[in-house]
Amino acid sequence: MNAFVVAAIAVLVGVVPCAVVARRGKMIEAVVAYEAITDLMVMALILLSEGFGRSGEFELAVVLAVLMIGGGLVFVRTLERWL
């Protein structure tokens, strides 16, 4: 294990509190937690692709980051009627 893999594990540990807030928090807190989880997951994918030396998975992380922005906007738009 190198430093990138250790950093990815540390980033993934940060997902746990966000998941708790997304599950138990108010609606607006869940939206913020969702956005934080997507950011952390993209960062973990980038760190893992660098840590394992597989540049092909780096493209997956970039595409996922772009798609998550749109997904977050759709999620907020759907929840707008309850906020």
N, CA, C and O atoms as a CHARMM CRD file, in Angstrom:
* protein
*
  332
    1    1 MET  N      0.84600  -1.17800   0.00000 PROA 1      0.00000
    2    1 MET  CA     0.00000   0.00000   0.00000 PROA 1      0.00000
    3    1 MET  C      0.88900   1.23900   0.00000 PROA 1      0.00000
    4    1 MET  O      1.84600   1.34400   0.76800 PROA 1      0.00000
    5    2 ASN  N      0.54800   2.16100  -0.87600 PROA 2      0.00000
    6    2 ASN  CA     1.28900   3.40200  -0.90800 PROA 2      0.00000
    7    2 ASN  C      0.44600   4.53300  -0.31500 PROA 2      0.00000
    8    2 ASN  O     -0.65400   4.31000   0.19200 PROA 2      0.00000
    9    3 ALA  N      0.98000   5.73700  -0.38900 PROA 3      0.00000
   10    3 ALA  CA     0.31500   6.87600   0.25900 PROA 3      0.00000
   11    3 ALA  C     -1.03300   7.19800  -0.38000 PROA 3      0.00000
   12    3 ALA  O     -1.94700   7.65500   0.30700 PROA 3      0.00000
   13    4 PHE  N     -1.16600   6.96700  -1.67100 PROA 4      0.00000
   14    4 PHE  CA    -2.43400   7.27500  -2.33700 PROA 4      0.00000
   15    4 PHE  C     -3.56200   6.35200  -1.86600 PROA 4      0.00000
   16    4 PHE  O     -4.69600   6.79700  -1.68800 PROA 4      0.00000
   17    5 VAL  N     -3.26000   5.10700  -1.67000 PROA 5      0.00000
   18    5 VAL  CA    -4.27500   4.15900  -1.20500 PROA 5      0.00000
   19    5 VAL  C     -4.66900   4.47600   0.24400 PROA 5      0.00000
   20    5 VAL  O     -5.84400   4.39800   0.60300 PROA 5      0.00000
   21    6 VAL  N     -3.69500   4.82800   1.06000 PROA 6      0.00000
   22    6 VAL  CA    -3.99100   5.19700   2.45000 PROA 6      0.00000
   23    6 VAL  C     -4.85100   6.45900   2.48300 PROA 6      0.00000
   24    6 VAL  O     -5.78700   6.55200   3.27700 PROA 6      0.00000
   25    7 ALA  N     -4.53700   7.42800   1.62500 PROA 7      0.00000
   26    7 ALA  CA    -5.35100   8.64900   1.56000 PROA 7      0.00000
   27    7 ALA  C     -6.76600   8.34300   1.07800 PROA 7      0.00000
   28    7 ALA  O     -7.72300   8.95500   1.55200 PROA 7      0.00000
   29    8 ALA  N     -6.91100   7.40600   0.14300 PROA 8      0.00000
   30    8 ALA  CA    -8.24500   7.02800  -0.33400 PROA 8      0.00000
   31    8 ALA  C     -9.06000   6.38300   0.77800 PROA 8      0.00000
   32    8 ALA  O    -10.26100   6.62800   0.89600 PROA 8      0.00000
   33    9 ILE  N     -8.41400   5.56700   1.58700 PROA 9      0.00000
   34    9 ILE  CA    -9.11900   4.94800   2.71700 PROA 9      0.00000
   35    9 ILE  C     -9.55500   6.01700   3.71300 PROA 9      0.00000
   36    9 ILE  O    -10.65900   5.95000   4.25400 PROA 9      0.00000
   37   10 ALA  N     -8.69700   6.99600   3.95400 PROA 10     0.00000
   38   10 ALA  CA    -9.06400   8.08600   4.86900 PROA 10     0.00000
   39   10 ALA  C    -10.22800   8.90100   4.32400 PROA 10     0.00000
   40   10 ALA  O    -11.10000   9.32400   5.08300 PROA 10     0.00000
   41   11 VAL  N    -10.24500   9.12200   3.02300 PROA 11     0.00000
   42   11 VAL  CA   -11.36000   9.85100   2.41400 PROA 11     0.00000
   43   11 VAL  C    -12.64800   9.04600   2.52100 PROA 11     0.00000
   44   11 VAL  O    -13.71100   9.60800   2.78300 PROA 11     0.00000
   45   12 LEU  N    -12.56100   7.73700   2.32200 PROA 12     0.00000
   46   12 LEU  CA   -13.75200   6.89600   2.42300 PROA 12     0.00000
   47   12 LEU  C    -14.30300   6.82700   3.84000 PROA 12     0.00000
   48   12 LEU  O    -15.50600   6.64700   4.02900 PROA 12     0.00000
   49   13 VAL  N    -13.44100   6.96800   4.83200 PROA 13     0.00000
   50   13 VAL  CA   -13.92200   7.03000   6.22100 PROA 13     0.00000
   51   13 VAL  C    -14.75400   8.28900   6.43000 PROA 13     0.00000
   52   13 VAL  O    -15.68500   8.29800   7.23500 PROA 13     0.00000
   53   14 GLY  N    -14.41200   9.35700   5.70000 PROA 14     0.00000
   54   14 GLY  CA   -15.18400  10.59200   5.79800 PROA 14     0.00000
   55   14 GLY  C    -16.57800  10.50200   5.21900 PROA 14     0.00000
   56   14 GLY  O    -17.40000  11.38900   5.44900 PROA 14     0.00000
   57   15 VAL  N    -16.86200   9.45100   4.47300 PROA 15     0.00000
   58   15 VAL  CA   -18.19800   9.27200   3.89900 PROA 15     0.00000
   59   15 VAL  C    -19.20100   8.85100   4.97100 PROA 15     0.00000
   60   15 VAL  O    -20.39100   9.14500   4.85800 PROA 15     0.00000
   61   16 VAL  N    -18.73200   8.17400   5.99300 PROA 16     0.00000
   62   16 VAL  CA   -19.63900   7.63400   7.02400 PROA 16     0.00000
   63   16 VAL  C    -20.44600   8.73900   7.72400 PROA 16     0.00000
   64   16 VAL  O    -21.66700   8.60700   7.81400 PROA 16     0.00000
   65   17 PRO  N    -19.82800   9.82100   8.22300 PROA 17     0.00000
   66   17 PRO  CA   -20.65600  10.86100   8.84700 PROA 17     0.00000
   67   17 PRO  C    -21.62200  11.51900   7.87000 PROA 17     0.00000
   68   17 PRO  O    -22.73500  11.88900   8.24500 PROA 17     0.00000
   69   18 CYS  N    -21.20000  11.66400   6.62700 PROA 18     0.00000
   70   18 CYS  CA   -22.09700  12.24900   5.63200 PROA 18     0.00000
   71   18 CYS  C    -23.29200  11.33900   5.37500 PROA 18     0.00000
   72   18 CYS  O    -24.41100  11.81700   5.18700 PROA 18     0.00000
   73   19 ALA  N    -23.05900  10.04300   5.36600 PROA 19     0.00000
   74   19 ALA  CA   -24.16000   9.10300   5.16000 PROA 19     0.00000
   75   19 ALA  C    -25.14100   9.13600   6.32500 PROA 19     0.00000
   76   19 ALA  O    -26.34900   9.01100   6.12400 PROA 19     0.00000
   77   20 VAL  N    -24.63400   9.30100   7.52600 PROA 20     0.00000
   78   20 VAL  CA   -25.51700   9.39600   8.69700 PROA 20     0.00000
   79   20 VAL  C    -26.38100  10.65200   8.59500 PROA 20     0.00000
   80   20 VAL  O    -27.58100  10.60900   8.86800 PROA 20     0.00000
   81   21 VAL  N    -25.76800  11.76500   8.20200 PROA 21     0.00000
   82   21 VAL  CA   -26.52900  13.01100   8.05800 PROA 21     0.00000
   83   21 VAL  C    -27.54200  12.88100   6.92900 PROA 21     0.00000
   84   21 VAL  O    -28.66900  13.36100   7.04900 PROA 21     0.00000
   85   22 ALA  N    -27.15300  12.24200   5.84000 PROA 22     0.00000
   86   22 ALA  CA   -28.08500  12.06300   4.72200 PROA 22     0.00000
   87   22 ALA  C    -29.27400  11.20300   5.11500 PROA 22     0.00000
   88   22 ALA  O    -30.38300  11.40300   4.62100 PROA 22     0.00000
   89   23 ARG  N    -29.04400  10.25700   5.99500 PROA 23     0.00000
   90   23 ARG  CA   -30.11700   9.35100   6.41600 PROA 23     0.00000
   91   23 ARG  C    -31.01700   9.97200   7.48400 PROA 23     0.00000
   92   23 ARG  O    -32.23700   9.80900   7.44400 PROA 23     0.00000
   93   24 ARG  N    -30.41500  10.68200   8.43500 PROA 24     0.00000
   94   24 ARG  CA   -31.19100  11.13900   9.59300 PROA 24     0.00000
   95   24 ARG  C    -31.46500  12.63200   9.63100 PROA 24     0.00000
   96   24 ARG  O    -32.28500  13.08500  10.43000 PROA 24     0.00000
   97   25 GLY  N    -30.80100  13.40300   8.78800 PROA 25     0.00000
   98   25 GLY  CA   -30.94800  14.84800   8.82700 PROA 25     0.00000
   99   25 GLY  C    -32.21400  15.33100   8.14100 PROA 25     0.00000
  100   25 GLY  O    -32.98400  14.54700   7.58600 PROA 25     0.00000
  101   26 LYS  N    -32.40900  16.64000   8.19400 PROA 26     0.00000
  102   26 LYS  CA   -33.52500  17.25300   7.48300 PROA 26     0.00000
  103   26 LYS  C    -33.26200  17.17100   5.98800 PROA 26     0.00000
  104   26 LYS  O    -32.18900  16.74700   5.55900 PROA 26     0.00000
  105   27 MET  N    -34.23700  17.57300   5.20900 PROA 27     0.00000
  106   27 MET  CA   -34.13300  17.44000   3.75800 PROA 27     0.00000
  107   27 MET  C    -32.97500  18.24900   3.18600 PROA 27     0.00000
  108   27 MET  O    -32.22100  17.74300   2.35500 PROA 27     0.00000
  109   28 ILE  N    -32.82500  19.47900   3.61300 PROA 28     0.00000
  110   28 ILE  CA   -31.75500  20.31700   3.08600 PROA 28     0.00000
  111   28 ILE  C    -30.39300  19.80400   3.54300 PROA 28     0.00000
  112   28 ILE  O    -29.41500  19.91000   2.80300 PROA 28     0.00000
  113   29 GLU  N    -30.31500  19.25500   4.74000 PROA 29     0.00000
  114   29 GLU  CA   -29.06400  18.65800   5.21800 PROA 29     0.00000
  115   29 GLU  C    -28.71400  17.41300   4.41100 PROA 29     0.00000
  116   29 GLU  O    -27.54000  17.13800   4.16400 PROA 29     0.00000
  117   30 ALA  N    -29.73400  16.66100   4.00100 PROA 30     0.00000
  118   30 ALA  CA   -29.49900  15.47400   3.18300 PROA 30     0.00000
  119   30 ALA  C    -28.95400  15.84700   1.80800 PROA 30     0.00000
  120   30 ALA  O    -28.11700  15.13300   1.25500 PROA 30     0.00000
  121   31 VAL  N    -29.41600  16.94700   1.26500 PROA 31     0.00000
  122   31 VAL  CA   -28.91500  17.40200  -0.02800 PROA 31     0.00000
  123   31 VAL  C    -27.44000  17.78600   0.07700 PROA 31     0.00000
  124   31 VAL  O    -26.64000  17.43200  -0.78900 PROA 31     0.00000
  125   32 VAL  N    -27.08700  18.50200   1.12500 PROA 32     0.00000
  126   32 VAL  CA   -25.69400  18.89500   1.32800 PROA 32     0.00000
  127   32 VAL  C    -24.82600  17.66200   1.56800 PROA 32     0.00000
  128   32 VAL  O    -23.70600  17.58400   1.06200 PROA 32     0.00000
  129   33 ALA  N    -25.32400  16.72000   2.32100 PROA 33     0.00000
  130   33 ALA  CA   -24.57400  15.48200   2.56700 PROA 33     0.00000
  131   33 ALA  C    -24.39900  14.68800   1.27500 PROA 33     0.00000
  132   33 ALA  O    -23.34100  14.10100   1.05000 PROA 33     0.00000
  133   34 TYR  N    -25.40900  14.66400   0.43900 PROA 34     0.00000
  134   34 TYR  CA   -25.30600  13.98600  -0.85600 PROA 34     0.00000
  135   34 TYR  C    -24.21100  14.59700  -1.72000 PROA 34     0.00000
  136   34 TYR  O    -23.41500  13.88300  -2.32900 PROA 34     0.00000
  137   35 GLU  N    -24.18000  15.91600  -1.76500 PROA 35     0.00000
  138   35 GLU  CA   -23.14600  16.59100  -2.54600 PROA 35     0.00000
  139   35 GLU  C    -21.75700  16.32700  -1.96000 PROA 35     0.00000
  140   35 GLU  O    -20.79600  16.14600  -2.70800 PROA 35     0.00000
  141   36 ALA  N    -21.64700  16.30600  -0.64800 PROA 36     0.00000
  142   36 ALA  CA   -20.35400  16.01700  -0.01800 PROA 36     0.00000
  143   36 ALA  C    -19.91600  14.58300  -0.30100 PROA 36     0.00000
  144   36 ALA  O    -18.73700  14.33100  -0.55100 PROA 36     0.00000
  145   37 ILE  N    -20.85400  13.65000  -0.26400 PROA 37     0.00000
  146   37 ILE  CA   -20.52400  12.25000  -0.55700 PROA 37     0.00000
  147   37 ILE  C    -20.03800  12.10800  -1.99600 PROA 37     0.00000
  148   37 ILE  O    -19.07800  11.38300  -2.25400 PROA 37     0.00000
  149   38 THR  N    -20.68400  12.78600  -2.92700 PROA 38     0.00000
  150   38 THR  CA   -20.23700  12.68600  -4.31400 PROA 38     0.00000
  151   38 THR  C    -18.83500  13.25100  -4.48700 PROA 38     0.00000
  152   38 THR  O    -18.02700  12.68700  -5.22300 PROA 38     0.00000
  153   39 ASP  N    -18.54000  14.35400  -3.81900 PROA 39     0.00000
  154   39 ASP  CA   -17.18700  14.91200  -3.89600 PROA 39     0.00000
  155   39 ASP  C    -16.15900  13.95300  -3.31300 PROA 39     0.00000
  156   39 ASP  O    -15.08800  13.75500  -3.88500 PROA 39     0.00000
  157   40 LEU  N    -16.49000  13.36600  -2.18300 PROA 40     0.00000
  158   40 LEU  CA   -15.55400  12.43600  -1.54800 PROA 40     0.00000
  159   40 LEU  C    -15.34800  11.17000  -2.37800 PROA 40     0.00000
  160   40 LEU  O    -14.23700  10.64400  -2.44100 PROA 40     0.00000
  161   41 MET  N    -16.40200  10.68400  -3.00600 PROA 41     0.00000
  162   41 MET  CA   -16.26900   9.48200  -3.82100 PROA 41     0.00000
  163   41 MET  C    -15.41200   9.73000  -5.06700 PROA 41     0.00000
  164   41 MET  O    -14.61500   8.87800  -5.45900 PROA 41     0.00000
  165   42 VAL  N    -15.58000  10.88700  -5.67600 PROA 42     0.00000
  166   42 VAL  CA   -14.74900  11.22400  -6.83100 PROA 42     0.00000
  167   42 VAL  C    -13.28800  11.33000  -6.40300 PROA 42     0.00000
  168   42 VAL  O    -12.39900  10.83600  -7.09700 PROA 42     0.00000
  169   43 MET  N    -13.03900  11.97000  -5.27000 PROA 43     0.00000
  170   43 MET  CA   -11.67100  12.08700  -4.77500 PROA 43     0.00000
  171   43 MET  C    -11.08400  10.71300  -4.46600 PROA 43     0.00000
  172   43 MET  O     -9.91300  10.46500  -4.75200 PROA 43     0.00000
  173   44 ALA  N    -11.87800   9.82300  -3.88900 PROA 44     0.00000
  174   44 ALA  CA   -11.38900   8.47800  -3.58800 PROA 44     0.00000
  175   44 ALA  C    -11.06700   7.71100  -4.86500 PROA 44     0.00000
  176   44 ALA  O    -10.06800   6.99300  -4.91400 PROA 44     0.00000
  177   45 LEU  N    -11.89500   7.85100  -5.90200 PROA 45     0.00000
  178   45 LEU  CA   -11.60800   7.18200  -7.16400 PROA 45     0.00000
  179   45 LEU  C    -10.32700   7.70100  -7.80700 PROA 45     0.00000
  180   45 LEU  O     -9.55000   6.92800  -8.36700 PROA 45     0.00000
  181   46 ILE  N    -10.11200   9.00100  -7.72500 PROA 46     0.00000
  182   46 ILE  CA    -8.87900   9.57400  -8.27100 PROA 46     0.00000
  183   46 ILE  C     -7.67000   9.06000  -7.50400 PROA 46     0.00000
  184   46 ILE  O     -6.66300   8.68900  -8.10700 PROA 46     0.00000
  185   47 LEU  N     -7.76200   9.03700  -6.18700 PROA 47     0.00000
  186   47 LEU  CA    -6.64500   8.55200  -5.37900 PROA 47     0.00000
  187   47 LEU  C     -6.36800   7.07100  -5.62400 PROA 47     0.00000
  188   47 LEU  O     -5.21000   6.66000  -5.70200 PROA 47     0.00000
  189   48 LEU  N     -7.41400   6.27900  -5.74500 PROA 48     0.00000
  190   48 LEU  CA    -7.21500   4.85600  -5.99800 PROA 48     0.00000
  191   48 LEU  C     -6.63600   4.58800  -7.38300 PROA 48     0.00000
  192   48 LEU  O     -5.80000   3.69800  -7.54300 PROA 48     0.00000
  193   49 SER  N     -7.06700   5.34100  -8.37200 PROA 49     0.00000
  194   49 SER  CA    -6.50300   5.12900  -9.70900 PROA 49     0.00000
  195   49 SER  C     -5.03200   5.50600  -9.74500 PROA 49     0.00000
  196   49 SER  O     -4.24500   4.84600 -10.42400 PROA 49     0.00000
  197   50 GLU  N     -4.65200   6.53800  -9.03800 PROA 50     0.00000
  198   50 GLU  CA    -3.23600   6.90500  -8.96500 PROA 50     0.00000
  199   50 GLU  C     -2.45900   5.90700  -8.10900 PROA 50     0.00000
  200   50 GLU  O     -1.32400   5.55600  -8.43300 PROA 50     0.00000
  201   51 GLY  N     -3.06700   5.45700  -7.02400 PROA 51     0.00000
  202   51 GLY  CA    -2.40000   4.52100  -6.12700 PROA 51     0.00000
  203   51 GLY  C     -2.11600   3.17700  -6.75900 PROA 51     0.00000
  204   51 GLY  O     -1.08000   2.57200  -6.48500 PROA 51     0.00000
  205   52 PHE  N     -3.01900   2.69800  -7.60200 PROA 52     0.00000
  206   52 PHE  CA    -2.81800   1.41700  -8.26200 PROA 52     0.00000
  207   52 PHE  C     -2.15700   1.56400  -9.62800 PROA 52     0.00000
  208   52 PHE  O     -1.89700   0.56900 -10.30500 PROA 52     0.00000
  209   53 GLY  N     -1.88700   2.79800 -10.03300 PROA 53     0.00000
  210   53 GLY  CA    -1.20800   3.02500 -11.29400 PROA 53     0.00000
  211   53 GLY  C     -2.03700   2.70500 -12.51600 PROA 53     0.00000
  212   53 GLY  O     -1.49500   2.29000 -13.54000 PROA 53     0.00000
  213   54 ARG  N     -3.32600   2.88800 -12.42900 PROA 54     0.00000
  214   54 ARG  CA    -4.22300   2.58200 -13.55000 PROA 54     0.00000
  215   54 ARG  C     -4.86600   3.88400 -14.01900 PROA 54     0.00000
  216   54 ARG  O     -5.84600   4.35300 -13.43900 PROA 54     0.00000
  217   55 SER  N     -4.31300   4.44400 -15.05200 PROA 55     0.00000
  218   55 SER  CA    -4.79200   5.74100 -15.52500 PROA 55     0.00000
  219   55 SER  C     -6.17200   5.65900 -16.18000 PROA 55     0.00000
  220   55 SER  O     -6.84200   6.68300 -16.31600 PROA 55     0.00000
  221   56 GLY  N     -6.60400   4.48500 -16.58300 PROA 56     0.00000
  222   56 GLY  CA    -7.92400   4.33300 -17.20100 PROA 56     0.00000
  223   56 GLY  C     -9.05700   4.65500 -16.25400 PROA 56     0.00000
  224   56 GLY  O    -10.08200   5.19500 -16.66900 PROA 56     0.00000
  225   57 GLU  N     -8.88600   4.33100 -14.99400 PROA 57     0.00000
  226   57 GLU  CA    -9.93100   4.63000 -14.01800 PROA 57     0.00000
  227   57 GLU  C     -9.99800   6.11900 -13.67400 PROA 57     0.00000
  228   57 GLU  O    -10.99800   6.58200 -13.12500 PROA 57     0.00000
  229   58 PHE  N     -8.95100   6.86200 -13.98800 PROA 58     0.00000
  230   58 PHE  CA    -8.98900   8.30300 -13.76200 PROA 58     0.00000
  231   58 PHE  C    -10.06700   8.94500 -14.62000 PROA 58     0.00000
  232   58 PHE  O    -10.73200   9.88600 -14.18600 PROA 58     0.00000
  233   59 GLU  N    -10.24300   8.44400 -15.83200 PROA 59     0.00000
  234   59 GLU  CA   -11.29600   8.96400 -16.71000 PROA 59     0.00000
  235   59 GLU  C    -12.67600   8.69700 -16.12700 PROA 59     0.00000
  236   59 GLU  O    -13.57600   9.52600 -16.25600 PROA 59     0.00000
  237   60 LEU  N    -12.84600   7.54700 -15.48700 PROA 60     0.00000
  238   60 LEU  CA   -14.11600   7.23900 -14.83400 PROA 60     0.00000
  239   60 LEU  C    -14.43100   8.26200 -13.75600 PROA 60     0.00000
  240   60 LEU  O    -15.57300   8.70500 -13.63200 PROA 60     0.00000
  241   61 ALA  N    -13.42600   8.64100 -12.97500 PROA 61     0.00000
  242   61 ALA  CA   -13.64900   9.62300 -11.91500 PROA 61     0.00000
  243   61 ALA  C    -14.03000  10.99100 -12.48100 PROA 61     0.00000
  244   61 ALA  O    -14.88000  11.68000 -11.91800 PROA 61     0.00000
  245   62 VAL  N    -13.41300  11.38000 -13.57600 PROA 62     0.00000
  246   62 VAL  CA   -13.73700  12.68300 -14.18500 PROA 62     0.00000
  247   62 VAL  C    -15.15100  12.66900 -14.74900 PROA 62     0.00000
  248   62 VAL  O    -15.89800  13.63000 -14.56500 PROA 62     0.00000
  249   63 VAL  N    -15.52500  11.59700 -15.43000 PROA 63     0.00000
  250   63 VAL  CA   -16.88000  11.49000 -15.97400 PROA 63     0.00000
  251   63 VAL  C    -17.90500  11.44900 -14.84500 PROA 63     0.00000
  252   63 VAL  O    -18.96600  12.06600 -14.94100 PROA 63     0.00000
  253   64 LEU  N    -17.59000  10.73100 -13.78900 PROA 64     0.00000
  254   64 LEU  CA   -18.49000  10.66400 -12.64200 PROA 64     0.00000
  255   64 LEU  C    -18.67900  12.03200 -12.00200 PROA 64     0.00000
  256   64 LEU  O    -19.78600  12.37200 -11.58700 PROA 64     0.00000
  257   65 ALA  N    -17.61200  12.82100 -11.91800 PROA 65     0.00000
  258   65 ALA  CA   -17.71700  14.16100 -11.34500 PROA 65     0.00000
  259   65 ALA  C    -18.64800  15.03700 -12.16600 PROA 65     0.00000
  260   65 ALA  O    -19.44900  15.78700 -11.60700 PROA 65     0.00000
  261   66 VAL  N    -18.55400  14.95000 -13.47000 PROA 66     0.00000
  262   66 VAL  CA   -19.42600  15.75400 -14.33200 PROA 66     0.00000
  263   66 VAL  C    -20.87600  15.29200 -14.20700 PROA 66     0.00000
  264   66 VAL  O    -21.78600  16.11800 -14.14000 PROA 66     0.00000
  265   67 LEU  N    -21.09300  13.98300 -14.17500 PROA 67     0.00000
  266   67 LEU  CA   -22.46000  13.47100 -14.07700 PROA 67     0.00000
  267   67 LEU  C    -23.08300  13.73400 -12.71300 PROA 67     0.00000
  268   67 LEU  O    -24.29500  13.92400 -12.61500 PROA 67     0.00000
  269   68 MET  N    -22.27600  13.74700 -11.66800 PROA 68     0.00000
  270   68 MET  CA   -22.80600  13.97900 -10.32800 PROA 68     0.00000
  271   68 MET  C    -23.30400  15.41300 -10.15300 PROA 68     0.00000
  272   68 MET  O    -24.22500  15.65800  -9.37400 PROA 68     0.00000
  273   69 ILE  N    -22.70200  16.35800 -10.87000 PROA 69     0.00000
  274   69 ILE  CA   -23.19400  17.74300 -10.80100 PROA 69     0.00000
  275   69 ILE  C    -24.62900  17.79900 -11.31900 PROA 69     0.00000
  276   69 ILE  O    -25.50800  18.38000 -10.68200 PROA 69     0.00000
  277   70 GLY  N    -24.85100  17.19100 -12.47800 PROA 70     0.00000
  278   70 GLY  CA   -26.20500  17.15000 -13.03000 PROA 70     0.00000
  279   70 GLY  C    -27.15200  16.34700 -12.16800 PROA 70     0.00000
  280   70 GLY  O    -28.31500  16.72000 -12.01100 PROA 70     0.00000
  281   71 GLY  N    -26.66900  15.23800 -11.60100 PROA 71     0.00000
  282   71 GLY  CA   -27.50100  14.42900 -10.71900 PROA 71     0.00000
  283   71 GLY  C    -27.90900  15.18200  -9.46700 PROA 71     0.00000
  284   71 GLY  O    -29.03900  15.05000  -8.99600 PROA 71     0.00000
  285   72 GLY  N    -27.00100  15.96200  -8.93300 PROA 72     0.00000
  286   72 GLY  CA   -27.33200  16.77300  -7.75800 PROA 72     0.00000
  287   72 GLY  C    -28.37600  17.82800  -8.06800 PROA 72     0.00000
  288   72 GLY  O    -29.25300  18.10200  -7.24800 PROA 72     0.00000
  289   73 LEU  N    -28.28300  18.42100  -9.24900 PROA 73     0.00000
  290   73 LEU  CA   -29.27400  19.42300  -9.63000 PROA 73     0.00000
  291   73 LEU  C    -30.65300  18.79700  -9.83200 PROA 73     0.00000
  292   73 LEU  O    -31.66600  19.39000  -9.46000 PROA 73     0.00000
  293   74 VAL  N    -30.69100  17.61100 -10.41400 PROA 74     0.00000
  294   74 VAL  CA   -31.97200  16.91000 -10.58400 PROA 74     0.00000
  295   74 VAL  C    -32.54000  16.52200  -9.22400 PROA 74     0.00000
  296   74 VAL  O    -33.74400  16.62300  -8.99000 PROA 74     0.00000
  297   75 PHE  N    -31.65400  16.07400  -8.32800 PROA 75     0.00000
  298   75 PHE  CA   -32.08500  15.70100  -6.98600 PROA 75     0.00000
  299   75 PHE  C    -32.69400  16.89400  -6.25300 PROA 75     0.00000
  300   75 PHE  O    -33.74400  16.76400  -5.62400 PROA 75     0.00000
  301   76 VAL  N    -32.04800  18.04200  -6.32900 PROA 76     0.00000
  302   76 VAL  CA   -32.55700  19.25000  -5.67000 PROA 76     0.00000
  303   76 VAL  C    -33.86100  19.69300  -6.32000 PROA 76     0.00000
  304   76 VAL  O    -34.78900  20.10700  -5.62600 PROA 76     0.00000
  305   77 ARG  N    -33.93700  19.61000  -7.62300 PROA 77     0.00000
  306   77 ARG  CA   -35.15400  20.01200  -8.32700 PROA 77     0.00000
  307   77 ARG  C    -36.33400  19.12700  -7.92300 PROA 77     0.00000
  308   77 ARG  O    -37.45400  19.60800  -7.75800 PROA 77     0.00000
  309   78 THR  N    -36.07000  17.83700  -7.76800 PROA 78     0.00000
  310   78 THR  CA   -37.13000  16.91000  -7.34700 PROA 78     0.00000
  311   78 THR  C    -37.56800  17.19200  -5.92100 PROA 78     0.00000
  312   78 THR  O    -38.75800  17.13900  -5.61200 PROA 78     0.00000
  313   79 LEU  N    -36.60900  17.49300  -5.04900 PROA 79     0.00000
  314   79 LEU  CA   -36.95600  17.75200  -3.65400 PROA 79     0.00000
  315   79 LEU  C    -37.47600  19.16000  -3.40800 PROA 79     0.00000
  316   79 LEU  O    -37.91500  19.47700  -2.30200 PROA 79     0.00000
  317   80 GLU  N    -37.43100  19.99300  -4.41500 PROA 80     0.00000
  318   80 GLU  CA   -37.83300  21.38800  -4.25000 PROA 80     0.00000
  319   80 GLU  C    -39.28000  21.52300  -3.78700 PROA 80     0.00000
  320   80 GLU  O    -39.60600  22.45600  -3.05400 PROA 80     0.00000
  321   81 ARG  N    -40.12300  20.63500  -4.19100 PROA 81     0.00000
  322   81 ARG  CA   -41.51400  20.75300  -3.78500 PROA 81     0.00000
  323   81 ARG  C    -41.72900  20.47000  -2.30000 PROA 81     0.00000
  324   81 ARG  O    -42.74400  20.88400  -1.73900 PROA 81     0.00000
  325   82 TRP  N    -40.78200  19.76300  -1.64600 PROA 82     0.00000
  326   82 TRP  CA   -40.92100  19.49900  -0.21900 PROA 82     0.00000
  327   82 TRP  C    -40.14000  20.46400   0.64500 PROA 82     0.00000
  328   82 TRP  O    -40.33000  20.48900   1.86100 PROA 82     0.00000
  329   83 LEU  N    -39.26400  21.26000   0.04800 PROA 83     0.00000
  330   83 LEU  CA   -38.43400  22.17300   0.85100 PROA 83     0.00000
  331   83 LEU  C    -39.13600  23.43900   1.18200 PROA 83     0.00000
  332   83 LEU  O    -38.56800  24.30300   1.85000 PROA 83     0.00000
